[in-house]
Amino acid sequence: MKTIVKETVTAILATLLFAIVLCGIYPAVIWGIGQLAFPHQANGSLIESRDRRIVGSEWLGQNFAAAKYFHPRPSAAGANGYDAASSSGSNLGPTSQKLIDAVKARVETYRAENALPADTLVPGDAVTASGSGLDPHISIKNAGLQAPRVARERGLNIGVVQQEVGKATDERSLGLLGEPGVNVLKLNLALDNLAAH
């Protein structure tokens, strides 16, 4: 009986100790390191407008539909897309007729919005949703095809718009992982800031 009581007390004390260390001390230490070493990232990589309002996170896509803005990837997150509380893809497979029809319609819309010839190859990221539905980036090719429309709508020189695209381009992770991508929110805010000057 003494052994059972002793082992029970030991188990309870070990559970309490691990709860304090792993549920209290360790998270507090990691939070503190994050706040000291990486405060921007630790607090959601939030982006502020010129008037200091938080307008989003550089890691979450938003819907921009007006012609003067660069448009993000399509989104299947939530009923209207870009819902961070319902992050997901469409889960439609490559043989799904619904997906095929949606992509065909998006290709036609993309070409029409950007005044592109009917034989222009449209980048895949312009007509397919990402796995999360919240991808903040578009490809450089996608941005390049949208740049003339944005320049025309804003009354800007195409060179100025292309320069802003370059500034909003995030390079490959560690110099070799993934592809460079253009952060749509950063780019559109930069263009709005240009217009405000």
N, C-alpha and C positions, 0 to 999 in steps of 0.2 A: 504494500500500500504506500509506503514511504517513497518508493521509486516512481510510482505513478504520479503522486503529488509533486515530487521534485521535477519530473519531466514536464508536467503540465505548467508549473510555475516558470520553468526555463523557456518553454514554448511561448507563453504569454509575454514574458519579458523580451524575448527575441523579436516577437511580432511588434511590440511597442517600439523597441529600439529601431527596427527597420522602417517602421511607419514614420518615425520622427526624422530619421536620416533621409530616406528616399522620398517621402512626401512633403517634407518641410525644408530641411537644410539644403539638400542637393538642388531642388528647384530654385530656391532663393539664391544660391551661389551662381547657378547658370543664368538666372534672370539678371543678377548684378553684373556679371561679366558681359552679358549682352548689352546692357544699358551703358556700360563704360566703354566697351570696345567697338560695338556696332549699334549705336542708338537708332540710326535711321532704319536699318533692317529689322532690328528687334521690335520696333514700333509699327511695323507693317509697310515700310517703304512708301509712306504717304506722300502725295504730291499736293502742293498748295498752289492756288492761283495767285495772281499779282496782288489781290486784295487780302491775301493770307487765309483764304477759305480752303479747307481740305476738299479736293475735287476727286480724289481716288487714290488708288495704289498703283505703282508702276508694274505690279505683278498681276493685276486683274483687268481684263479687257472690258471695255464699255462700248455701247452702241453709238456710233456717229452716223447719222443718215443724211444730213444736209450735204449738198453738192460741194460746199466750200471746205469740207473736211475729208481727210483720208478715212476710208471705211475699213473697219476691222474684219477679221474672219467671221463667217457666219457662226451663230451660237445655237446650241440645242439645250442650253442650261435654263430650265424653267419655261413657262408658257410663252414668254416673249423674248427669251434669250437673255444672256448676260446676267442671270440671277445667281449671285454668289452663294445663296442659301440652297440652290438646287444644281450645283455644279455636276455636269455629266455630259456625255456625248449622246449621239442619237441612237447608238447601239444597232444601227442598220448595217448589214453586211454588204460586201461588194456586189453581190448578185441581187440585192433588194431593188425591186422596180421602183419603190417609193424613193430610194436614194438616187437612183439613176435619173428619174424624172426631176427631182429637186436640183440635182447638179446641172442638168441641161437648162432648166429655167434660170438658175443663177448665172450660168455662162452667158446666156442671152442678155440678161439684165446688166451684167458687168460690162459687156461690150457696148450696150446702148448707153449706159451712164458715162462711160469713158470715151465715147465716140470712136470706137475701134472698128477696123474692118472685120467682116464676118469670118475671115480665116485666121485671125489673131489667136495664137495659143494663150489661153488664160491659165495663170498659175493655180495649182491645186489648192493653195491656202486661201484663194479668193472665193472658192465655191464649196469648200468642205469645212465642217466644224472640227475643232480640235477635240481631243478626248475629254477635256474639262469643260469646254464651252466658254472658257474665260481667258483664252490665250491673248496676252496683250500685244503680241508681235505679229507683223506681216512680213513676208519675204521682201527682199530688196527689189526683185522683179515686179512684185505686186505694187509696191510703192512707186516704182518707176512708171508703170502704166497709168497710175492714178494722178501722178504729178501734173501733167498738162491740164487736166480738168480742174484741179485745185488752184493752179496758177491762174487759169482763165477766170474762175469764179471769184477769186480774191483780187484780181487785177494786179497780180505780181509777175515779175519776170520769172521764167521757168528756172533760171539759174539760181535764184534766191530760194525757191522751193526745194530744189535738189540739194542745195547746201544745208537746209534744215533737215532734210531726210538723212543726210550724212551725219549730222550731229545727233540725231535720235536713233542711230543704228547701234545696237549692242553687238559686240563681236562674239566670237565663239567662246564658250566657257573654257578656261585654262588654255586658250589659244588653239584647241583642237576638237573640242566636243560640240556637236550640233552645228548649226549654220547661223551666220549673222542674221539678225532680225531687227526690224524697225519698230520701235515702241510707239504705237498709234496715239496713246494719250499724251505722251511727252511731245510728240510731233505736232499734234493739233493745238496743244497749249502754246507751244512756241510760235506757231503761225498766228494764233489769236494775239499773242503779245506783240508780234510784229505789226499787226493791224492797229493795235492800241497806240503805237508810237507815232 
